[in-house]
Amino acid sequence: MKTSNNSLRFLPTTFILVGIPGLEAEHLWISVPFCLLYIMIFLGNGIILHVIRTDVALHQPMHLFLAMLALSEVGVSASTLPTVLGIFLFGNTEISFEACLFQMFSIHSLSIMESDVLLAMSLDRFVAIHNPLRYTAILTLPRVFSTGVIIGLKSIMFMAPLPILLRRLLFCGHNALSHSYCLHPNLIHLSCGNISVNNIYGIFIVTSTFGLDSLLIVISYVLILHTVLGIATGEGRKKALNTCGSHVCAVLAYYVPMIGLSIVHRLGHHVSPLLQAIMANAYLFFPPVVNPIIYSMKTKEIRHGIVRMLSEKRPRV
């Protein structure tokens, strides 16, 4: 431990992570479904990325935003894999202070990217439905790529102060976290110092990213529904709404586990450790597992691209 001027206060050199509380003896068996989930995440999102990259017909705004979403989800999963599998496969529950800060920065910044990409996808659907004749003129490829760069820079800039703010906190011997990876709300609750600045900045990040993004997504869908109701034919209305089905599912898959985990963090010690672990793993695994399935099943162009990819790899007789 690194001691401060006050001998009763120090910065921990390591944090203790937890797997599934109460099931420590079964961690090796529990690692099997976790390994399968990671395989599904990397395989599913990898296929989406490969199909979009290799199929020129999919170099359209909607599919490029989907590639950004898949890339950010792969990034989040890659950030948590070392600690999650380290706990369940090898019983390694320790993580250094610096590594914990880096993991926290990666998870939160990539999560902000996911939220921003979902917002960009909702605006893409609004433009496609509201003004289809000017869709390609409004959402040009340079604008799509510029949006991706802005999203990446924004997430880094918003998250950059958090590791600095955490370094100024003081801890009093508490270094046991509630999850198998590092999150900012979990870290600040271990501090025995004044965490008001961290709390205020954390609330600012949540409201200005996830809160604002979700509000704008709702507004965009209100405008989409208003546009759809103005379409004369029932078949036209159905076709327009069908193009939004995958995105609505992706939004729910992302925000519902996040809201659940946020509630668990707010309740703190009033929630059982097992429920905290379940919600943390749902937040981590649910979106990147289900999104490739959703888009493969409900997006015709992606489905056809996967079929073409598989048919090309099939050996010719």
C-alpha positions in Angstrom: 0.0 0.0 0.0 1.1 3.6 -0.7 0.7 5.6 2.4 -0.3 9.3 2.4 0.6 12.0 4.9 -2.1 10.7 7.2 -0.9 7.2 8.3 -4.5 6.0 8.5 -5.0 6.7 4.8 -3.3 5.1 1.8 -3.7 4.4 -1.9 -4.1 0.6 -2.6 -1.6 -0.9 -4.9 -4.1 -3.6 -5.8 -7.9 -4.1 -5.8 -9.7 -7.4 -5.2 -12.2 -8.5 -7.8 -15.0 -11.0 -7.3 -16.6 -13.6 -9.5 -20.0 -15.1 -8.4 -20.3 -14.6 -4.6 -21.1 -17.8 -2.8 -20.1 -20.0 -5.7 -16.3 -19.7 -5.5 -15.8 -23.4 -5.4 -17.7 -23.7 -8.7 -15.8 -21.0 -10.6 -14.0 -23.4 -12.9 -17.3 -24.8 -14.1 -18.8 -21.4 -14.3 -15.9 -20.4 -16.6 -17.3 -22.6 -19.3 -20.4 -20.5 -20.1 -18.3 -17.3 -19.8 -15.8 -18.7 -22.3 -18.7 -19.6 -24.6 -20.2 -16.1 -24.2 -16.8 -14.5 -25.2 -16.5 -16.8 -28.2 -20.0 -15.8 -29.3 -19.2 -12.1 -28.8 -16.0 -12.1 -30.8 -17.3 -14.5 -33.5 -20.7 -12.8 -33.9 -19.4 -9.2 -34.0 -16.4 -10.3 -36.0 -18.7 -11.8 -38.7 -20.7 -8.6 -38.8 -17.5 -6.5 -39.2 -16.1 -8.9 -41.9 -19.3 -8.9 -43.9 -19.6 -5.1 -43.8 -15.9 -4.6 -44.7 -15.8 -7.0 -47.6 -19.3 -6.4 -49.2 -19.2 -3.1 -51.1 -23.0 -3.1 -51.2 -23.0 -2.7 -47.4 -20.9 0.4 -47.4 -23.9 2.5 -46.5 -24.4 4.7 -43.5 -26.7 2.3 -41.6 -24.3 -0.6 -41.9 -21.2 1.5 -41.2 -22.8 2.7 -38.0 -23.5 -0.9 -37.2 -19.8 -1.7 -37.8 -18.9 1.1 -35.3 -21.4 -0.5 -32.8 -19.9 -3.9 -33.2 -16.3 -2.6 -32.9 -17.1 -0.8 -29.6 -18.8 -3.9 -28.2 -15.7 -6.0 -29.1 -13.6 -3.4 -27.4 -15.6 -3.5 -24.1 -15.5 -7.3 -24.1 -11.7 -7.3 -24.8 -11.2 -4.9 -21.9 -13.0 -7.2 -19.4 -11.8 -10.6 -20.7 -8.4 -10.7 -18.8 -10.0 -10.1 -15.4 -13.2 -12.1 -15.9 -11.5 -15.2 -17.2 -8.6 -14.7 -14.8 -11.0 -15.0 -11.9 -13.0 -18.0 -13.1 -10.2 -20.0 -14.8 -7.2 -19.2 -12.6 -8.6 -17.8 -9.4 -6.6 -14.6 -9.9 -8.7 -11.9 -8.1 -6.1 -9.2 -7.9 -5.7 -6.2 -10.2 -3.2 -3.5 -9.9 -4.3 0.1 -9.2 -3.0 1.3 -12.6 -4.5 -1.6 -14.5 -7.9 -1.1 -12.8 -7.9 2.6 -13.8 -7.0 1.6 -17.4 -9.8 -1.0 -17.5 -12.3 1.5 -16.0 -11.3 4.1 -18.6 -11.7 1.6 -21.5 -15.0 0.2 -20.4 -16.6 3.6 -19.8 -15.2 5.3 -22.9 -16.3 2.5 -25.1 -19.7 2.4 -23.5 -20.1 6.1 -24.3 -19.2 5.3 -27.9 -21.9 2.6 -27.9 -24.5 5.1 -26.7 -23.4 7.7 -29.2 -23.4 5.2 -32.1 -27.0 4.1 -31.1 -28.0 7.8 -31.3 -26.3 8.2 -34.7 -28.2 5.1 -35.9 -31.5 6.5 -34.8 -30.8 9.8 -36.6 -29.8 7.7 -39.7 -33.2 6.0 -39.6 -35.0 9.3 -39.2 -33.3 10.8 -42.3 -33.9 7.6 -44.3 -37.7 7.6 -43.5 -38.3 11.4 -43.4 -36.3 12.3 -46.5 -35.4 9.2 -48.4 -34.6 11.0 -51.7 -31.9 13.0 -50.1 -30.7 10.3 -47.7 -27.4 9.6 -49.6 -26.8 13.3 -50.1 -27.2 14.1 -46.4 -25.4 11.1 -44.9 -22.4 11.0 -47.2 -19.5 8.6 -46.4 -17.2 11.4 -45.3 -19.8 12.6 -42.9 -20.3 9.1 -41.5 -16.6 8.7 -40.9 -16.3 12.2 -39.4 -19.1 11.3 -37.0 -17.2 8.1 -36.0 -14.1 10.2 -35.3 -16.0 12.8 -33.3 -17.7 10.0 -31.2 -14.3 8.5 -30.4 -12.7 11.8 -29.5 -15.7 12.8 -27.4 -15.7 9.6 -25.3 -12.0 9.9 -24.6 -12.3 13.6 -23.7 -15.2 12.9 -21.3 -13.4 10.0 -19.6 -9.9 11.5 -19.4 -10.5 13.3 -16.1 -11.8 10.3 -14.2 -8.5 8.5 -13.6 -7.0 11.8 -12.5 -9.8 12.4 -10.1 -9.5 8.8 -8.7 -5.8 9.3 -8.0 -6.6 12.1 -5.7 -8.9 10.0 -3.5 -7.7 8.4 -0.3 -8.6 4.9 0.8 -8.7 3.4 4.3 -7.9 -0.2 3.8 -11.0 -1.1 1.7 -9.9 -2.5 -1.7 -12.6 -5.2 -2.4 -14.7 -4.4 -5.4 -18.2 -5.8 -6.2 -17.6 -7.0 -9.8 -15.1 -9.0 -11.9 -14.0 -5.7 -13.6 -13.5 -2.1 -12.6 -16.2 0.6 -12.8 -16.1 4.1 -11.5 -19.2 4.0 -9.2 -17.7 0.9 -7.6 -14.3 2.4 -7.1 -15.4 5.7 -5.5 -17.5 3.8 -2.9 -14.2 2.4 -1.5 -12.8 5.8 -0.7 -12.9 7.2 2.8 -12.2 10.8 1.5 -14.4 13.4 0.0 -15.9 12.0 -3.3 -18.2 14.9 -4.1 -16.1 16.0 -7.1 -16.1 12.5 -8.5 -19.9 12.2 -7.9 -20.6 15.5 -9.6 -18.4 14.7 -12.6 -19.9 11.2 -12.8 -23.4 12.6 -12.8 -22.3 15.1 -15.5 -21.0 12.3 -17.7 -24.1 10.2 -17.3 -26.5 13.1 -18.0 -24.6 14.6 -20.9 -23.9 11.3 -22.6 -26.3 8.4 -21.7 -29.1 10.7 -20.5 -28.9 13.1 -23.5 -28.4 10.3 -26.0 -31.5 8.4 -24.7 -33.6 11.5 -24.8 -32.5 12.3 -28.4 -33.2 8.7 -29.4 -36.7 9.0 -28.0 -37.3 12.3 -29.8 -36.0 10.8 -33.0 -38.5 8.0 -32.8 -41.3 10.3 -32.0 -40.4 12.2 -35.2 -40.1 8.8 -37.1 -43.6 7.8 -35.9 -45.0 11.2 -36.9 -43.5 10.7 -40.4 -44.6 7.1 -40.7 -48.2 8.0 -39.8 -48.1 10.5 -42.7 -47.4 7.7 -45.2 -50.5 7.0 -47.2 -50.4 3.2 -47.6 -50.3 0.6 -44.8 -47.7 -1.3 -46.6 -45.5 1.7 -46.8 -45.9 2.3 -43.0 -45.1 -1.3 -42.3 -42.0 -1.2 -44.5 -40.7 2.0 -42.8 -41.2 0.7 -39.3 -39.5 -2.7 -40.2 -36.3 -0.8 -40.9 -36.2 0.4 -37.3 -36.9 -2.9 -35.6 -33.3 -4.0 -35.2 -32.2 -0.6 -33.9 -35.1 -0.6 -31.3 -34.0 -4.0 -30.1 -30.3 -2.9 -29.9 -31.3 0.2 -27.8 -33.3 -1.9 -25.4 -30.5 -4.5 -25.1 -28.1 -1.7 -24.2 -30.1 0.6 -21.9 -32.1 -1.9 -19.9 -29.1 -3.7 -18.3 -27.4 -0.4 -17.8 -30.3 1.1 -16.0 -30.6 -2.1 -13.9 -26.9 -1.9 -12.9 -27.2 1.8 -12.1 -30.1 1.0 -9.7 -28.0 -1.7 -8.1 -25.1 0.8 -7.6 -27.4 3.4 -6.1 -28.9 0.9 -3.6 -25.4 -0.2 -2.6 -25.2 -2.4 0.5 -29.0 -2.9 0.4 -28.6 -5.3 -2.6 -27.2 -8.8 -2.2 -23.7 -9.4 -3.7 -25.2 -12.2 -5.9 -27.7 -9.8 -7.5 -24.9 -7.2 -8.0 -22.8 -9.9 -9.9 -25.8 -10.9 -12.0 -26.6 -7.4 -13.1 -22.9 -6.6 -13.7 -22.6 -9.6 -16.0 -25.9 -8.9 -17.7 -24.6 -5.3 -18.5 -21.4 -6.8 -19.8 -22.6 -9.7 -21.9 -26.1 -9.1 -23.0 -25.7 -6.3 -25.6 -22.7 -7.8 -27.5 -24.2 -11.3 -27.5 -27.6 -10.4 -28.7 -26.9 -7.5 -31.2 -25.2 -9.7 -33.8 -28.1 -12.1 -33.6 -30.7 -9.3 -33.9 -29.0 -7.7 -36.9 -28.3 -11.1 -38.6 -32.0 -12.1 -38.3 -33.8 -8.8 -38.8 -31.6 -7.0 -41.3 -32.0 -8.4 -44.8 -28.8 -7.0 -46.2 -26.6 -8.3 -43.3 -28.3 -11.7 -43.5 -27.7 -12.0 -47.3 -24.1 -10.8 -46.8 -23.5 -13.6 -44.3 -25.1 -16.2 -46.6 -22.8 -15.0 -49.5 -19.8 -15.2 -47.3 -20.6 -18.7 -46.2 -21.4 -19.8 -49.8 -18.0 -18.4 -51.0 -16.1 -20.4 -48.3 -17.9 -23.6 -49.1 -15.6 -25.9 -51.0 -16.5 -26.5 -54.6 -17.1 -30.0 -55.8 
